[in-house]
Amino acid sequence: MYKRGRSKKLASLAEVMPGVLRHLNLGQVIEGQKVVEKWQEVAGREISQHTRALEFDKGVLLVSVDNTGWMNQLAFLKPKLLDKYAKLVRRGLVRDVRFVLARGRGSFQG
């Protein structure tokens, strides 16, 4: 039964989905996954061979690096990487990139 005052027309999925995503905070999860997935494109081939994006939370992307030499180099490249993210995803979404040393040795490719 329908309550009085309510429309009998069903809403389309396109109309309902944004509200559902907001309610479940899935919009942020989807944006975060997009940031992680875009790492290789942002970093480029050479850097991607030595790094892996792990997670994105509250504006911070955590990236695993295979050696300390690359960690030092990436610290200098951070502003450039953030600028690339600003162009690929919503500006201001990625506020920082933090680098951690990977437990294993060697490159991530191969």
C-alpha positions in Angstrom: 0.0 0.0 0.0 1.0 3.6 -0.6 0.8 6.3 1.9 -1.0 9.5 1.0 1.1 12.2 -0.4 3.8 9.9 -1.8 4.3 9.6 -5.5 3.4 6.3 -7.0 6.2 6.7 -9.4 9.3 4.5 -8.7 12.6 6.3 -8.7 15.2 5.2 -11.2 18.5 3.6 -10.0 20.4 6.6 -11.3 18.3 8.8 -9.0 18.6 6.6 -5.9 22.2 5.5 -6.2 24.0 8.7 -5.2 22.0 8.9 -1.9 22.7 5.2 -1.2 26.4 5.7 -1.8 26.5 8.7 0.5 24.5 6.9 3.2 27.0 4.0 3.2 30.1 6.2 2.7 30.8 4.1 -0.4 31.6 7.2 -2.5 34.7 7.8 -0.4 35.7 4.1 -0.7 35.3 4.2 -4.5 37.3 7.4 -4.7 40.0 5.9 -2.6 40.2 2.8 -4.7 40.5 5.0 -7.8 43.5 6.8 -6.2 45.2 3.4 -5.5 44.5 2.2 -9.1 45.9 5.4 -10.6 49.2 5.0 -8.9 51.0 3.4 -11.8 49.7 6.0 -14.2 50.8 8.8 -11.8 54.2 7.3 -11.0 55.1 6.1 -14.4 56.8 2.9 -15.5 60.2 3.2 -13.8 58.9 4.2 -10.4 56.1 1.6 -10.6 58.7 -1.1 -10.9 59.9 -0.2 -7.4 56.6 0.8 -5.7 53.1 -0.4 -5.0 50.2 1.7 -3.8 48.7 0.0 -0.7 45.8 2.0 0.6 44.2 5.4 0.6 42.7 6.9 3.8 41.6 10.4 4.7 43.6 12.1 1.9 46.8 10.1 2.4 48.0 7.5 -0.1 50.3 4.9 1.4 52.9 3.5 -1.0 55.3 0.6 -0.4 58.8 1.1 -1.8 61.3 -1.7 -2.4 64.5 0.1 -1.3 65.7 3.1 0.7 67.3 4.7 -2.4 63.9 5.0 -4.1 62.3 6.2 -0.9 64.7 9.1 -0.8 64.1 9.9 -4.4 60.4 9.8 -4.0 60.5 12.2 -1.1 61.8 14.8 -3.6 59.3 13.8 -6.3 56.3 14.0 -3.9 55.1 17.5 -5.0 55.2 16.4 -8.7 53.2 13.2 -7.9 50.6 15.2 -5.9 50.2 17.6 -8.9 49.6 14.6 -11.2 47.0 13.3 -8.9 45.3 16.7 -8.8 45.0 16.5 -12.6 43.7 12.9 -12.7 41.3 12.8 -9.8 39.4 15.4 -7.9 41.7 18.3 -6.9 42.6 18.2 -3.2 41.5 14.5 -2.8 45.1 13.3 -2.4 46.7 15.6 0.2 49.8 13.5 0.9 51.7 10.4 -0.2 53.6 8.5 2.5 56.3 6.0 1.6 57.1 2.9 3.6 59.8 0.3 3.0 58.5 -3.0 1.7 59.3 -6.1 3.8 60.6 -8.1 0.9 63.5 -7.2 -1.4 63.6 -6.6 -5.1 61.3 -4.9 -7.5 57.5 -5.3 -7.6 57.5 -6.2 -11.3 58.4 -9.5 -12.7 
